[in-house]
Amino acid sequence: MSRRKDRKNSVTLQETNIDRSSTVTAPVDAEITDAGTTESPRGDLPQAYVRSEKRHHLVLLALAGLVLLLSAVLNVRDERYVLIPGTTIPLPELCTMKRVSGWGCPGCGLTRCFVSLAHGDLTAALSYNPVGILVFAFVVAQVPYRLVQLHRLSRGKEPYHSFRFVGWAMGTIGVLMFLQWGIQIVLGGLPQ
């Protein structure tokens, strides 16, 4: 019976002159209309996809929010220590390279830079890690971007795909961090 159906379907395809070499991708529960476009029976995206995307954007939104909140509540003391709010207890050294070798890495100073920026001290932020200002801007930009993505998903629309831009931005920031680290080494020795 299934062979008969297959034969019947292939005859139908041949009779309607549909090009079998062209592929149409559609969500599992989607139907292909006469115009060749795909539509979900409910008129929206598959629920598993929406749940996965929402979870992804919620996690990144929460992380960005947490980084910004911590930047606002932490304080810098003596240009070297980041203090836990309400105490005089500094956070432990976060940089493994600095703990092991005593020398700073390309990312050293990012925490102090973020805290300074959250408190409006641009001069101090520049002195801790100049590229940190771009990283901070990237984190701040995550909040409206993720909210827009979540809004689009809640309305059944496909989220914006910005993989190229994000990859380009992260790559540029990484190169700039190593470049500024190299300049620090050449001009004044390894950062400490």
N, C-alpha and C positions, 0 to 999 in steps of 0.2 A: 504494500500500500504506500509506504513512504517513497519507494522508487517511482511509483506512478505519480505521486504528488510532485516529486522533483522534476520528472519529465514534463509534467503539465506546467509547472512554474517556469521551466526553461523555455518551453514553447511560447508561453505567454510573454516572457521577456523578449524573445526573438520577434514575436508578432508585433509588439508595441515599439520596436526599434529603440530600446533603451541600451545605451552603451554600457556593457558590463565591465569595461576596463576602468571607468571613472568610479571613484569611491566617494561615498558620502558618509561622514562620521556624524553620529547623533548620540545623544544620551540614551541609555538603555530603555527608558520608558517613553522615548520620543517617537513620534510618528512622522513619516515623510509625507508631506502634502503633495498635491498635484504639481505645484510649482517647483518642487525639489528642495524646499526649505524644510527645516525641522521644527517641530513644535512639540512641547511636552503636553500631555493631556490636560495638565492643570495650568498651562501657560507660564510655567516658571522652570527654574533649574532643578535637577535631581536633588532630593533632600540629603542624601549622603554627601554629595559634593558641597552643598551649602553648609552643612554642619561642620565638615572638615575645614572649609575656608573660614567660617566664622571663628572656629576654635583657633586657627592660625593667627588671624588678625587680632582676636582678643588677647592672646598670649603676648604678641608683640606690643600691643597697646598697653597692657599691664606692665610689661618690662620697661617701656619708655616712660610711663607714668611713675614707676618706682624710682628709676634713675633720676628723673626730674625732682621728685619729692625729696629723695635723699640729698640731692645737690642743694636744695633749699634749706634743709634742716641741719645739715652738717656745717662745721666751721673749720677754718684753717687757722692754726696758731703757729707763730714763729716761722712762717713760710715753709715749714717742713712737715708739720703734723696736721692730720685731719681729726677733729675731735668729735666724739659721740655726743649728741645733743644732751644738754643738762648736766654734763659731767666735764671733768678735765682729763678724761681717759682718751688717749689717742687710738685711732684704728691701727691695727698691726700693719706692717709693711706688706703691701700687696704684690710687689714685683719680685718674682722668684730670682731673676737675674741680679737684681740689686741686693737681695738677701745673700745670695751665694757669692757674688764677685765684688760687691760694693759699688758697681757701676750701674748707671741707669740704662734702660732700654729705650727704644723709640716711643713707647707708650708711657714712659714715666712722666708723672705730673698731670695725667689726664684727670684723676680724681680731684686734685686741687684746682685744676683749670675749671672743671665743671662747677665746683662749689663756688669759686670766685665769680664765674659768670652768673650763676643763680643769685648771687648777692650783688650783682651789678658792678663788679670790679674788673673791668676789661684789662687794665694795665697788669694786674697780678696774674690774670689768666694767660696773657701773652708771655709772661716770664716763666710760667710753669710748663706750658706746652703750646706753642703757637698754633699747631695744627688741631689742637683740642677744640678750638673755636669752631672749626668746620664739623668736627665730630659732634659737638654739642648741638649745632644747628641741624644736623642730620637726625639726631634723637628728637629734638623739638618738632621737626617736620613729620615725624612718625605719628604724632597725636592726631592732627587733622586728616592725614592720609589714611590712617587705619579707621577713623570714624567714617570717612566717606566710603571706604570699602565695605564696612559693616552695613551702612545705610543702603548701598547698592544691593548687597546680598539679601537684606531684609525685604527689599522690593522685588526680588526675583530676577535681578539683573546680574549679568556677568561682572565680576570685579575688574578693575583696570589692571592690566599686566604691565609692570614696569621693571621686568627682570634686567633688561639691558641698561636702563638708567641706574638701577641700584648697583649692578655689577661695575659699571663705569665709575660711579661715585665712590664705592668702597675701594676699588683699585686705585683711583686717584688719591684718596685719603691715605691709603697704605704707602704709596710711593712718596707722597709728601712727608709722611712721618719718618720714613727712612732717610729722606733727603735732609730734613731738618736735623735729624740725629747725626748724620754725617757731617753737616756743617758745624754742629756743636763740638764734635770730636776734633775737626781740623782747627777750629778757632780757639778752643780752650780745653782740650782734653775730653775724656769721657764724662758725660753728665753724671752728677752724683745726687 
